[in-house]
Amino acid sequence: MNTASGPTSFHIPTLAVVGVGLIGGSFAAALRQAGCVGRVLGAGRRPQTLQEALRLGLIDEAVTLTEAAERADFIFIAAPVGAFAAIFAALKPSLNVRAVITDGGSTKHNVIEAARVGLQERIVQFVPSHPMAGSHETGPQAADASLYKGKRVILTPLVENHPQDIERVQAAWRACGAQLVSLNPAQHDGAMAAISHMPHWIAALYMQHIAQSDDAALKLELAGSGFRDFTRVAQGSPEMWRDIFEANRQAMQNEIAAFRKVLERAEHALNAGDYVYLQDMLEVAANARRDWAGNQS
Amino acid sequence: MNTASGPTSFHIPTLAVVGVGLIGGSFAAALRQAGCVGRVLGAGRRPQTLQEALRLGLIDEAVTLTEAAERADFIFIAAPVGAFAAIFAALKPSLNVRAVITDGGSTKHNVIEAARVGLQERIVQFVPSHPMAGSHETGPQAADASLYKGKRVILTPLVENHPQDIERVQAAWRACGAQLVSLNPAQHDGAMAAISHMPHWIAALYMQHIAQSDDAALKLELAGSGFRDFTRVAQGSPEMWRDIFEANRQAMQNEIAAFRKVLERAEHALNAGDYVYLQDMLEVAANARRDWAGNQS
């Protein structure tokens, strides 16, 4: 006899989104499309962005952080990570005791640190998350209810979190169509530095190097599809990426130092004419890339 | 009164392709589709590849290099650049005096050097070219009559070349649908090192680094679209790329050393917490990438 009821219907009477751009706007749109949300409040620095989000129907009302803290049952922070400390401090004094807070920050160690300082004992209400989805487009007009469909969201729950709050955050992301992964914050930050922040670091530096080199116009004229793909991420928001490098500085320093050694070894091999070393390296790389692509499809 | 006749109809009675893989096979297929070619001879190291090219109808006959040299009016060398010296030496003794030779090599200085040694006084018959088209797929089965359509082909003509031979090579590439650019060999090799070979060098080293790092499986599991695009070129043929790095070693050494300085400056800025420097760099990169993408469409 199976007495288990079906999945409990997940509902957020009042959702507040802090930062109503691509990430926050898409979260609100996805939950609204899934029928999981009552009223959507929007907060943020720029009145113009809030007006745009209202006009697009992403939010029902533009509010202050204090109002968001008082009224919301679920708060999603989708601001640049550099702004998190101020946001947590502003939310804390009037934070609804029933509210759960999560975020879209691409780094976790520093976000958790900011949350501990800003929220103090209310840290129990913060369940950190990182949706691995994005676009080179930004702003409310880029928001898309299907942005998180099939994408991974990494949760880095805190020892202080109540299981039911973790479940609420998981339920919200599942309602957006995301797949959940749990990691500890250090694992998360190290992995992100390696597979997301380093490609941006390198691609941006390479792009700067080419743009400021001799014959830049000729080079850019001749650049083809390999260049296009290799440099695509360098088009991302400079402000957002500066924040990410600052926020994930420790893990980035480790990765940069490790990769510097790899580059130096290969440069030495080229200088020494050690083409056996280079072919071995190229084979490891080609095989690893082929295996990875095979696992994606 | 306009007495000029229409464009002269360009025809190659006998074409020989040395290396009947993606690049050579596509050249033969494009010229055949354009109705510009009579008989197509194929030469190459691997009997199996020649058989496959015959089966696919890319070539009409598999021949030795000596036969190709005797019979062909137009010879296209599409072998790894490391094999060029031996190919030129094998073609020289019985080379048809009417024949023009061109190639698909991605470096030019070393190819021209090999041609001078192998062809000696017959160097006049060699008009170097570099079609900027490719695919991560290889072999005759990847050959495609439209591979060169709208793609750039760089010619680096020699002072010894007869104008009519340069014109024949230009006409052949135009018949393939390509757009022609003329450069001197040093300009070509420097530009290629910067915008094609460096992305491969960096992407391959980065891919090797990730594959051999701690938590590699977790990282690869979490890697997304930025990683995918940044590493795509690393899947290319290890043998071909080792040859390219060897062939273009001098220009690569210059580029690697210049880029090392760019990386070191940025690492220093991160270590020093100089986020103003980093944001400036990110803005230069994002603007340059956006301008480039805008000019492509």
Interface residues (C-beta under 8 A of the other chain):
Chain A: M132 A133 K151 R152 I154 V181 L183 Q187 G190 A191 M192 A194 I195 S196 M198 P199 H200 W201 I202 A203 A204 L205 Y206 M207 Q208 H209 I210 A211 Q212 S213 D215 L218 K219 L220 L222 A223 G224 G226 F227 R228 D229 F230 T231 R232 V233 A234 Q235 G236 S237 P238 E239 W241 R242 F245 E246 R249 M252 Q253 I256 A257 A258 F259 R260 V262 L263 A266 E267 L270 N271 G273 Y275 L278 Q279 M281 L282 E283 V284 A285 A286 A288 R289 R290 W292 A293 N295 Q296
Chain B: M132 A133 K151 R152 I154 V181 L183 Q187 G190 A191 M192 A194 I195 S196 M198 P199 H200 W201 I202 A203 A204 L205 Y206 M207 Q208 H209 I210 A211 Q212 S213 D215 L218 K219 L220 L222 A223 G224 G226 F227 R228 D229 F230 T231 R232 V233 A234 Q235 G236 S237 P238 E239 W241 R242 F245 E246 R249 M252 Q253 I256 A257 A258 F259 R260 V262 L263 A266 E267 L270 N271 G273 Y275 L278 Q279 M281 L282 E283 V284 A285 A286 A288 R289 R290 W292 A293 N295 Q296
